[in-house]
Amino acid sequence: MNDEEMMNCSEKGRQVERLREIMTRLRAPGGCPWDAEQTHESLVSNLIEETYETVDTIQRGDLEHLKEELGDLLLQVVFHSELEREAGNWDMDEVARGISEKLVRRHPHVFATSEAGDSEAVLKQWDEIKRVEKGDEEKPFLHGIGKGLPALLRAAKLQKKAAKVGFDWPDAEGILEKVEEELEETREELEKHTAGEPARKELEAEVGDLLFVVVNLARKLGIDPEVALEGTNVKFTDRFGSVESGLKEAGQSLEQADLGEMERRWQLAKERGRMG
């Protein structure tokens, strides 16, 4: 297929095929040197970046840019698939076939004769089928859960999985008490650390325990901890920007201002946010 034919390949329903053909052309001799040099390993950071940019548009409710970001994310799938096609292993069709067959297998209440009356039953059935498929029946219950995820997301996934077999607090109040307990243990370890005792690892462990139980509190309240934390990140960025802008208007820089002045402007930004 020449360049003109590729550009004219625009009929609805053929766009994924067109994307695959473009990627093949970019990787071929005479194509793009950068694309031709890439490997699975070199593309990892791109895959992570595009995933987080997609998540960002969803969280902001920016549906028009979501379309663009999903395209960028789809490109990563096509790129990795093209590398394996070139190596003679598998291609994009086999990727699509694999996930299609998995969806059919794990939805027997839709495509076969089993029953699942609500979302909870669907997820339970999914997990049971998944464990059988992967031969995990004899492995530890949390085997492989969340591997490769950022620690915050993995903590939430581990806790959710454990809760499915009843390993959970009955209510949020019990978790709040655990938060207070972990906070006190962190405070005690910090006092040892500041007293000069070699307690760095122990302090790290206590902070980890504190973070883990806060993630559990979010899960129990039905809050996605990643979404909650990102919301606070955005809020912090906005308020700190207000502090910086206010200082500039007063002829000061962040480096010149003392903590008291920055705190005063922070509180003003916080109050404006409440009023807004």
NUFI-299221 format. One line per 2 residues: their letters; for each residue x, y, z of N, C-alpha, C. Coordinates in nm, 2 decimals, padded with zeros to 4 digits. Layout:
N
A = X,Y,Z,X,Y,Z,X,Y,Z; ...
//
This chain:
276
MN = 00.08,-00.12,00.00,00.00,00.00,00.00,00.09,00.12,00.00; 00.07,00.22,-00.10,00.15,00.34,-00.10,00.09,00.44,-00.01
DE = 00.16,00.56,00.00,00.12,00.66,00.10,-00.02,00.72,00.07; -00.05,00.74,-00.06,-00.18,00.79,-00.10,-00.29,00.70,-00.07
EM = -00.27,00.57,-00.09,-00.37,00.47,-00.06,-00.40,00.46,00.09; -00.29,00.47,00.16,-00.30,00.47,00.31,-00.38,00.59,00.36
MN = -00.36,00.70,00.31,-00.43,00.82,00.36,-00.58,00.81,00.32; -00.61,00.74,00.21,-00.75,00.73,00.16,-00.82,00.62,00.23
CS = -00.75,00.54,00.31,-00.81,00.43,00.38,-00.89,00.48,00.50; -01.01,00.55,00.48,-01.08,00.62,00.58,-01.22,00.58,00.60
EK = -01.26,00.47,00.54,-01.40,00.42,00.56,-01.42,00.38,00.71; -01.54,00.41,00.76,-01.57,00.38,00.89,-01.56,00.23,00.92
GR = -01.49,00.19,01.03,-01.47,00.05,01.06,-01.34,00.00,01.01; -01.26,00.09,00.94,-01.13,00.05,00.89,-01.02,00.13,00.96
QV = -01.05,00.21,01.05,-00.95,00.31,01.11,-00.85,00.24,01.19; -00.88,00.13,01.26,-00.78,00.06,01.34,-00.69,-00.01,01.24
ER = -00.74,-00.07,01.13,-00.65,-00.13,01.03,-00.56,-00.02,00.97; -00.61,00.10,00.95,-00.53,00.21,00.89,-00.42,00.24,00.99
LR = -00.45,00.25,01.12,-00.35,00.28,01.22,-00.24,00.17,01.22; -00.28,00.05,01.21,-00.18,-00.06,01.20,-00.09,-00.05,01.08
EI = -00.15,-00.01,00.97,-00.07,00.01,00.84,00.03,00.12,00.85; -00.02,00.23,00.92,00.07,00.35,00.94,00.19,00.31,01.03
MT = 00.16,00.23,01.13,00.27,00.19,01.22,00.37,00.10,01.15; 00.32,00.01,01.07,00.41,-00.08,00.99,00.50,00.01,00.89
RL = 00.43,00.11,00.83,00.51,00.20,00.74,00.62,00.28,00.82; 00.58,00.32,00.94,00.68,00.40,01.02,00.80,00.32,01.06
RA = 00.77,00.19,01.08,00.88,00.10,01.13,00.96,00.04,01.01; 00.91,00.05,00.89,00.98,-00.01,00.78,01.10,00.07,00.73
PG = 01.19,00.01,00.65,01.30,00.08,00.60,01.25,00.20,00.52; 01.31,00.32,00.54,01.27,00.44,00.48,01.16,00.51,00.56
GC = 01.12,00.45,00.67,01.02,00.52,00.76,01.08,00.61,00.86; 01.03,00.61,00.98,01.08,00.70,01.08,01.19,00.64,01.16
PW = 01.31,00.71,01.17,01.42,00.65,01.25,01.39,00.63,01.40; 01.31,00.72,01.45,01.28,00.71,01.60,01.19,00.59,01.62
DA = 01.09,00.57,01.54,00.99,00.46,01.56,01.07,00.33,01.53; 01.16,00.33,01.44,01.23,00.20,01.41,01.32,00.16,01.52
EQ = 01.37,00.25,01.60,01.46,00.22,01.71,01.39,00.17,01.84; 01.26,00.18,01.85,01.19,00.15,01.97,01.18,00.00,02.00
TH = 01.18,-00.03,02.13,01.16,-00.16,02.18,01.05,-00.16,02.29; 01.01,-00.28,02.33,00.91,-00.28,02.44,00.96,-00.20,02.56
ES = 01.09,-00.22,02.59,01.14,-00.16,02.71,01.15,-00.01,02.70; 01.19,00.04,02.58,01.20,00.19,02.56,01.06,00.26,02.56
LV = 00.96,00.18,02.54,00.82,00.24,02.53,00.75,00.23,02.66; 00.81,00.18,02.76,00.73,00.16,02.89,00.69,00.30,02.94
SN = 00.78,00.39,02.95,00.75,00.53,03.00,00.64,00.59,02.92; 00.64,00.57,02.79,00.53,00.63,02.71,00.40,00.57,02.74
LI = 00.40,00.44,02.76,00.27,00.37,02.80,00.22,00.42,02.93; 00.31,00.44,03.03,00.26,00.49,03.16,00.21,00.63,03.15
EE = 00.29,00.71,03.08,00.25,00.85,03.06,00.11,00.87,02.99; 00.09,00.79,02.88,-00.03,00.80,02.81,-00.15,00.75,02.89
TY = -00.12,00.65,02.98,-00.23,00.60,03.07,-00.27,00.71,03.16; -00.18,00.77,03.23,-00.21,00.88,03.33,-00.27,01.00,03.26
ET = -00.23,01.03,03.14,-00.29,01.15,03.07,-00.44,01.11,03.04; -00.47,00.99,03.00,-00.60,00.95,02.98,-00.69,00.96,03.11
VD = -00.63,00.91,03.22,-00.70,00.92,03.35,-00.73,01.06,03.38; -00.63,01.15,03.35,-00.65,01.29,03.39,-00.77,01.35,03.31
TI = -00.79,01.32,03.18,-00.90,01.38,03.11,-01.03,01.32,03.17; -01.03,01.20,03.21,-01.16,01.14,03.27,-01.19,01.21,03.40
QR = -01.09,01.23,03.48,-01.11,01.30,03.61,-01.16,01.44,03.59; -01.11,01.51,03.49,-01.15,01.65,03.46,-01.28,01.66,03.38
GD = -01.33,01.54,03.34,-01.46,01.54,03.26,-01.44,01.60,03.12; -01.32,01.60,03.07,-01.28,01.66,02.94,-01.30,01.55,02.83
LE = -01.42,01.53,02.79,-01.45,01.42,02.70,-01.40,01.44,02.56; -01.39,01.56,02.51,-01.33,01.59,02.38,-01.18,01.55,02.38
HL = -01.11,01.58,02.48,-00.97,01.54,02.49,-00.95,01.40,02.52; -01.05,01.34,02.59,-01.05,01.20,02.62,-01.03,01.12,02.49
KE = -01.11,01.16,02.38,-01.10,01.09,02.25,-00.95,01.09,02.21; -00.89,01.21,02.22,-00.75,01.22,02.17,-00.65,01.13,02.26
EL = -00.67,01.13,02.39,-00.59,01.05,02.48,-00.61,00.91,02.46; -00.73,00.86,02.43,-00.75,00.72,02.41,-00.68,00.68,02.28
GD = -00.68,00.77,02.18,-00.60,00.74,02.06,-00.45,00.72,02.09; -00.40,00.81,02.17,-00.26,00.80,02.21,-00.23,00.67,02.28
LL = -00.33,00.63,02.37,-00.31,00.50,02.44,-00.33,00.38,02.34; -00.42,00.39,02.25,-00.44,00.28,02.15,-00.31,00.27,02.07
LQ = -00.24,00.38,02.04,-00.12,00.37,01.96,-00.01,00.29,02.04; -00.01,00.29,02.17,00.09,00.21,02.24,00.06,00.06,02.23
VV = -00.07,00.03,02.23,-00.11,-00.11,02.21,-00.07,-00.16,02.07; -00.09,-00.07,01.97,-00.06,-00.11,01.83,00.09,-00.12,01.81
FH = 00.17,-00.03,01.88,00.31,-00.02,01.87,00.37,-00.15,01.92; 00.33,-00.19,02.04,00.38,-00.31,02.11,00.34,-00.44,02.02
SE = 00.22,-00.44,01.97,00.18,-00.55,01.89,00.26,-00.56,01.76; 00.30,-00.44,01.70,00.37,-00.44,01.58,00.51,-00.50,01.60
LE = 00.57,-00.47,01.72,00.70,-00.52,01.75,00.70,-00.68,01.75; 00.60,-00.73,01.80,00.58,-00.88,01.81,00.55,-00.94,01.67
RE = 00.47,-00.86,01.59,00.44,-00.91,01.46,00.57,-00.92,01.38; 00.66,-00.82,01.39,00.78,-00.82,01.32,00.87,-00.94,01.36
AG = 00.86,-00.97,01.49,00.94,-01.08,01.54,00.88,-01.22,01.51; 00.77,-01.22,01.44,00.70,-01.34,01.40,00.63,-01.42,01.52
NW = 00.59,-01.34,01.62,00.53,-01.41,01.74,00.38,-01.40,01.73; 00.32,-01.28,01.75,00.18,-01.26,01.74,00.15,-01.11,01.70
DM = 00.03,-01.08,01.67,00.00,-00.95,01.62,-00.13,-00.89,01.69; -00.17,-00.78,01.64,-00.29,-00.71,01.70,-00.41,-00.79,01.69
DE = -00.43,-00.87,01.59,-00.55,-00.95,01.58,-00.55,-01.05,01.69; -00.43,-01.11,01.72,-00.43,-01.21,01.83,-00.45,-01.14,01.97
VA = -00.41,-01.02,01.98,-00.44,-00.94,02.11,-00.59,-00.93,02.12; -00.65,-00.88,02.01,-00.80,-00.86,02.02,-00.87,-01.00,02.04
RG = -00.82,-01.10,01.97,-00.88,-01.23,01.99,-00.87,-01.28,02.13; -00.76,-01.26,02.19,-00.74,-01.30,02.33,-00.83,-01.24,02.43
IS = -00.85,-01.10,02.42,-00.93,-01.04,02.51,-01.08,-01.07,02.48; -01.11,-01.09,02.35,-01.25,-01.13,02.32,-01.29,-01.26,02.38
EK = -01.20,-01.36,02.37,-01.23,-01.49,02.42,-01.23,-01.49,02.58; -01.14,-01.40,02.64,-01.15,-01.39,02.78,-01.28,-01.34,02.83
LV = -01.33,-01.23,02.76,-01.46,-01.17,02.80,-01.57,-01.27,02.79; -01.57,-01.35,02.69,-01.68,-01.46,02.67,-01.67,-01.56,02.79
RR = -01.54,-01.61,02.81,-01.52,-01.71,02.92,-01.56,-01.66,03.05; -01.53,-01.53,03.08,-01.56,-01.48,03.22,-01.69,-01.41,03.23
HP = -01.78,-01.42,03.13,-01.92,-01.38,03.14,-02.01,-01.49,03.10; -02.00,-01.60,03.17,-02.09,-01.71,03.14,-02.24,-01.68,03.17
HV = -02.26,-01.58,03.25,-02.40,-01.54,03.27,-02.46,-01.47,03.15; -02.38,-01.43,03.06,-02.42,-01.36,02.94,-02.41,-01.46,02.82
FA = -02.30,-01.53,02.81,-02.27,-01.61,02.69,-02.30,-01.76,02.71; -02.33,-01.80,02.84,-02.35,-01.94,02.86,-02.48,-01.95,02.96
TS = -02.47,-02.05,03.05,-02.60,-02.08,03.13,-02.59,-02.04,03.27; -02.48,-01.99,03.32,-02.47,-01.96,03.46,-02.55,-01.83,03.49
EA = -02.57,-01.80,03.62,-02.65,-01.68,03.66,-02.57,-01.60,03.75; -02.58,-01.46,03.74,-02.52,-01.37,03.83,-02.62,-01.25,03.83
GD = -02.68,-01.23,03.95,-02.79,-01.14,03.96,-02.75,-01.00,03.98; -02.63,-00.97,04.03,-02.58,-00.84,04.06,-02.43,-00.82,04.03
SE = -02.38,-00.70,04.05,-02.24,-00.68,04.02,-02.15,-00.76,04.11; -02.19,-00.77,04.24,-02.11,-00.85,04.33,-02.09,-00.99,04.29
AV = -02.20,-01.05,04.24,-02.20,-01.19,04.20,-02.11,-01.20,04.07; -02.12,-01.10,03.98,-02.04,-01.10,03.86,-01.89,-01.10,03.90
LK = -01.85,-01.01,03.99,-01.71,-01.00,04.03,-01.66,-01.13,04.09; -01.74,-01.19,04.18,-01.71,-01.31,04.24,-01.69,-01.43,04.14
QW = -01.78,-01.43,04.05,-01.76,-01.53,03.94,-01.64,-01.51,03.86; -01.61,-01.38,03.82,-01.49,-01.35,03.75,-01.37,-01.40,03.82
DE = -01.36,-01.37,03.95,-01.24,-01.41,04.02,-01.22,-01.56,04.03; -01.33,-01.63,04.04,-01.32,-01.77,04.05,-01.28,-01.83,03.92
IK = -01.33,-01.78,03.81,-01.29,-01.83,03.68,-01.14,-01.79,03.65; -01.10,-01.67,03.69,-00.96,-01.63,03.67,-00.87,-01.72,03.74
RV = -00.90,-01.75,03.87,-00.81,-01.84,03.95,-00.79,-01.98,03.88; -00.90,-02.03,03.83,-00.90,-02.16,03.76,-00.81,-02.15,03.64
EK = -00.84,-02.05,03.56,-00.76,-02.03,03.43,-00.61,-02.02,03.45; -00.58,-01.95,03.56,-00.43,-01.93,03.58,-00.37,-02.04,03.67
GD = -00.45,-02.13,03.71,-00.40,-02.24,03.79,-00.36,-02.20,03.93; -00.43,-02.10,03.98,-00.40,-02.04,04.11,-00.47,-02.10,04.23
EE = -00.55,-02.20,04.21,-00.63,-02.25,04.32,-00.55,-02.29,04.44; -00.43,-02.34,04.41,-00.34,-02.39,04.52,-00.24,-02.28,04.57
KP = -00.24,-02.17,04.50,-00.15,-02.06,04.54,-00.21,-01.97,04.64; -00.13,-01.89,04.71,-00.19,-01.80,04.81,-00.29,-01.71,04.75
FL = -00.39,-01.68,04.83,-00.51,-01.60,04.78,-00.47,-01.47,04.71; -00.37,-01.41,04.77,-00.33,-01.28,04.72,-00.21,-01.29,04.62
HG = -00.19,-01.41,04.57,-00.08,-01.43,04.47,-00.10,-01.34,04.35; 00.00,-01.26,04.32,00.01,-01.18,04.20,-00.09,-01.06,04.19
IG = -00.16,-01.03,04.30,-00.25,-00.92,04.30,-00.18,-00.79,04.29; -00.21,-00.71,04.19,-00.16,-00.58,04.18,-00.01,-00.56,04.14
KG = 00.05,-00.67,04.11,00.19,-00.66,04.08,00.22,-00.57,03.96; 00.31,-00.47,03.98,00.34,-00.38,03.87,00.27,-00.25,03.89
LP = 00.16,-00.24,03.98,00.09,-00.12,04.00,00.17,-00.03,04.10; 00.14,00.10,04.09,00.20,00.19,04.19,00.15,00.15,04.33
AL = 00.23,00.17,04.43,00.20,00.12,04.57,00.06,00.16,04.62; 00.01,00.28,04.59,-00.12,00.32,04.64,-00.23,00.24,04.58
LR = -00.22,00.22,04.45,-00.32,00.14,04.38,-00.32,-00.01,04.42; -00.19,-00.06,04.44,-00.18,-00.20,04.48,-00.24,-00.22,04.62
AA = -00.22,-00.13,04.71,-00.27,-00.14,04.85,-00.42,-00.15,04.84; -00.49,-00.07,04.76,-00.63,-00.07,04.75,-00.68,-00.20,04.69
KL = -00.61,-00.25,04.59,-00.64,-00.38,04.53,-00.63,-00.50,04.62; -00.52,-00.50,04.70,-00.50,-00.60,04.80,-00.61,-00.61,04.90
QK = -00.64,-00.49,04.95,-00.74,-00.48,05.06,-00.88,-00.52,05.00; -00.91,-00.48,04.88,-01.04,-00.51,04.82,-01.05,-00.66,04.81
KA = -00.94,-00.73,04.76,-00.94,-00.87,04.74,-00.96,-00.94,04.87; -00.89,-00.90,04.98,-00.90,-00.97,05.11,-01.04,-00.95,05.17
AK = -01.10,-00.84,05.14,-01.24,-00.81,05.19,-01.34,-00.91,05.13; -01.31,-00.96,05.01,-01.40,-01.05,04.95,-01.42,-01.18,05.02
VG = -01.33,-01.22,05.11,-01.34,-01.34,05.19,-01.36,-01.30,05.33; -01.41,-01.18,05.36,-01.45,-01.14,05.49,-01.34,-01.08,05.58
FD = -01.21,-01.07,05.53,-01.11,-01.01,05.61,-01.12,-00.86,05.59; -01.20,-00.80,05.68,-01.23,-00.66,05.67,-01.29,-00.61,05.80
WP = -01.28,-00.48,05.82,-01.35,-00.41,05.93,-01.50,-00.41,05.91; -01.58,-00.42,06.01,-01.72,-00.42,05.99,-01.77,-00.28,05.95
DA = -01.70,-00.17,05.99,-01.74,-00.04,05.96,-01.62,00.05,05.96; -01.64,00.18,05.91,-01.53,00.27,05.90,-01.48,00.32,06.04
EG = -01.56,00.31,06.14,-01.52,00.35,06.27,-01.40,00.27,06.32; -01.40,00.14,06.30,-01.29,00.06,06.34,-01.16,00.10,06.26
IL = -01.17,00.14,06.14,-01.05,00.18,06.06,-01.00,00.31,06.11; -01.09,00.40,06.15,-01.05,00.53,06.21,-00.97,00.51,06.33
EK = -01.01,00.41,06.42,-00.93,00.38,06.54,-00.80,00.33,06.50; -00.79,00.25,06.40,-00.66,00.19,06.35,-00.57,00.31,06.30
VE = -00.63,00.40,06.23,-00.55,00.52,06.18,-00.49,00.59,06.30; -00.57,00.61,06.41,-00.51,00.68,06.52,-00.40,00.60,06.59
EE = -00.42,00.46,06.59,-00.32,00.37,06.65,-00.19,00.38,06.57; -00.20,00.38,06.43,-00.08,00.38,06.35,-00.02,00.52,06.36
LE = -00.10,00.62,06.37,-00.04,00.76,06.38,00.04,00.77,06.51; -00.01,00.72,06.62,00.06,00.72,06.75,00.19,00.64,06.74
ET = 00.19,00.52,06.67,00.31,00.44,06.66,00.41,00.52,06.57; 00.37,00.59,06.47,00.46,00.67,06.39,00.52,00.78,06.47
RE = 00.44,00.85,06.55,00.48,00.95,06.64,00.59,00.90,06.73; 00.57,00.79,06.79,00.67,00.73,06.89,00.80,00.69,06.81
EL = 00.79,00.64,06.69,00.91,00.61,06.62,00.98,00.73,06.58; 00.91,00.84,06.55,00.97,00.97,06.51,01.05,01.03,06.63
EK = 00.99,01.01,06.75,01.06,01.06,06.86,01.19,00.99,06.88; 01.19,00.86,06.86,01.32,00.78,06.87,01.42,00.83,06.76
HT = 01.37,00.86,06.64,01.45,00.90,06.53,01.52,01.03,06.56; 01.44,01.13,06.61,01.49,01.26,06.64,01.58,01.26,06.76
AG = 01.57,01.16,06.84,01.66,01.15,06.96,01.80,01.09,06.92; 01.81,01.05,06.79,01.94,01.01,06.74,01.95,00.86,06.73
EP = 01.85,00.78,06.76,01.85,00.64,06.75,01.84,00.60,06.60; 01.91,00.49,06.56,01.91,00.45,06.42,01.78,00.38,06.38
AR = 01.67,00.47,06.36,01.54,00.41,06.34,01.48,00.44,06.21; 01.57,00.47,06.11,01.51,00.51,05.98,01.42,00.40,05.92
KE = 01.46,00.27,05.92,01.38,00.17,05.86,01.25,00.15,05.94; 01.26,00.16,06.07,01.14,00.14,06.15,01.04,00.25,06.12
LE = 01.10,00.38,06.11,01.01,00.49,06.08,00.94,00.48,05.94; 01.02,00.43,05.85,00.96,00.40,05.71,00.85,00.30,05.72
AE = 00.87,00.20,05.80,00.77,00.09,05.81,00.64,00.15,05.88; 00.66,00.23,05.98,00.54,00.29,06.04,00.46,00.38,05.95
VG = 00.53,00.46,05.87,00.47,00.55,05.78,00.39,00.47,05.67; 00.46,00.36,05.63,00.39,00.27,05.54,00.26,00.21,05.59
DL = 00.27,00.17,05.72,00.15,00.11,05.79,00.04,00.22,05.79; 00.08,00.34,05.82,-00.02,00.45,05.83,-00.09,00.48,05.70
LF = -00.01,00.48,05.59,-00.06,00.50,05.46,-00.16,00.39,05.42; -00.12,00.27,05.45,-00.19,00.15,05.41,-00.33,00.15,05.48
VV = -00.34,00.19,05.60,-00.47,00.19,05.67,-00.56,00.31,05.63; -00.49,00.42,05.58,-00.57,00.53,05.53,-00.63,00.49,05.39
VN = -00.56,00.41,05.31,-00.61,00.36,05.19,-00.73,00.27,05.22; -00.72,00.19,05.33,-00.83,00.10,05.37,-00.95,00.18,05.41
LA = -00.93,00.30,05.47,-01.04,00.38,05.51,-01.12,00.43,05.39; -01.04,00.48,05.29,-01.10,00.53,05.17,-01.18,00.42,05.10
RK = -01.12,00.30,05.09,-01.20,00.19,05.03,-01.33,00.16,05.10; -01.32,00.16,05.24,-01.44,00.13,05.31,-01.55,00.24,05.29
LG = -01.51,00.36,05.27,-01.60,00.47,05.25,-01.65,00.48,05.10; -01.60,00.39,05.02,-01.64,00.39,04.88,-01.57,00.49,04.80
ID = -01.45,00.54,04.84,-01.37,00.64,04.78,-01.25,00.58,04.71; -01.22,00.61,04.59,-01.10,00.57,04.52,-00.99,00.65,04.57
PE = -00.89,00.59,04.64,-00.78,00.67,04.70,-00.70,00.74,04.60; -00.68,00.69,04.48,-00.60,00.75,04.38,-00.67,00.88,04.33
VA = -00.81,00.87,04.31,-00.88,00.99,04.27,-00.88,01.10,04.39; -00.90,01.05,04.51,-00.90,01.14,04.62,-00.77,01.22,04.64
LE = -00.66,01.14,04.62,-00.53,01.20,04.64,-00.50,01.30,04.52; -00.54,01.26,04.40,-00.52,01.35,04.29,-00.60,01.48,04.30
GT = -00.72,01.47,04.36,-00.80,01.59,04.39,-00.73,01.68,04.48; -00.66,01.62,04.58,-00.58,01.71,04.68,-00.46,01.76,04.61
NV = -00.40,01.69,04.52,-00.28,01.74,04.44,-00.32,01.86,04.36; -00.44,01.85,04.30,-00.48,01.97,04.22,-00.51,02.09,04.31
KF = -00.58,02.06,04.42,-00.61,02.17,04.52,-00.49,02.23,04.57; -00.38,02.15,04.60,-00.26,02.20,04.65,-00.19,02.29,04.55
TD = -00.19,02.24,04.42,-00.13,02.32,04.32,-00.19,02.45,04.30; -00.33,02.45,04.30,-00.40,02.58,04.28,-00.37,02.68,04.39
RF = -00.38,02.63,04.52,-00.36,02.72,04.63,-00.21,02.77,04.64; -00.12,02.68,04.60,00.02,02.73,04.61,00.04,02.83,04.49
GS = -00.03,02.81,04.38,-00.02,02.91,04.27,-00.07,03.04,04.32; -00.18,03.04,04.40,-00.24,03.17,04.45,-00.14,03.24,04.55
VE = -00.07,03.16,04.63,00.03,03.21,04.72,00.14,03.28,04.64; 00.19,03.21,04.53,00.30,03.26,04.45,00.25,03.39,04.38
SG = 00.13,03.39,04.33,00.08,03.51,04.26,00.07,03.63,04.35; 00.02,03.60,04.47,00.00,03.71,04.57,00.14,03.77,04.61
LK = 00.23,03.68,04.62,00.37,03.73,04.66,00.43,03.82,04.55; 00.41,03.77,04.42,00.46,03.85,04.31,00.39,03.99,04.30
EA = 00.26,03.99,04.33,00.19,04.12,04.33,00.25,04.21,04.44; 00.30,04.15,04.55,00.36,04.23,04.66,00.51,04.26,04.64
GQ = 00.56,04.22,04.52,00.70,04.24,04.49,00.79,04.14,04.56; 00.74,04.02,04.60,00.82,03.92,04.66,00.83,03.80,04.58
SL = 00.93,03.72,04.60,00.94,03.59,04.54,00.91,03.48,04.65; 00.89,03.36,04.60,00.88,03.25,04.70,01.00,03.24,04.79
EQ = 01.12,03.25,04.73,01.24,03.24,04.81,01.26,03.35,04.91; 01.20,03.47,04.88,01.22,03.58,04.97,01.12,03.58,05.09
AD = 01.00,03.52,05.07,00.90,03.52,05.17,00.93,03.42,05.28; 00.89,03.46,05.40,00.91,03.36,05.51,00.78,03.27,05.52
LG = 00.79,03.17,05.61,00.69,03.07,05.62,00.56,03.14,05.67; 00.57,03.23,05.76,00.45,03.30,05.81,00.37,03.37,05.71
EM = 00.44,03.44,05.62,00.37,03.51,05.51,00.31,03.41,05.41; 00.38,03.30,05.38,00.32,03.20,05.29,00.20,03.14,05.35
ER = 00.21,03.11,05.48,00.09,03.05,05.55,-00.03,03.14,05.55; 00.00,03.27,05.57,-00.11,03.37,05.57,-00.18,03.37,05.43
RW = -00.10,03.37,05.33,-00.16,03.38,05.19,-00.22,03.24,05.16; -00.17,03.13,05.21,-00.23,03.00,05.19,-00.37,03.00,05.25
QL = -00.39,03.05,05.37,-00.52,03.05,05.43,-00.62,03.14,05.35; -00.57,03.25,05.30,-00.65,03.34,05.21,-00.70,03.26,05.09
AK = -00.61,03.19,05.03,-00.65,03.11,04.91,-00.75,03.00,04.95; -00.73,02.94,05.06,-00.82,02.83,05.11,-00.96,02.89,05.14
ER = -00.96,03.01,05.20,-01.09,03.07,05.22,-01.16,03.11,05.09; -01.09,03.16,05.00,-01.15,03.19,04.87,-01.20,03.07,04.80
GR = -01.13,02.95,04.82,-01.18,02.83,04.76,-01.31,02.78,04.82; -01.33,02.80,04.95,-01.45,02.77,05.02,-01.57,02.86,04.97
MG = -01.54,02.98,04.95,-01.64,03.08,04.91,-01.68,03.05,04.76; -01.58,03.00,04.68,-01.61,02.97,04.54,-01.69,02.85,04.53
//
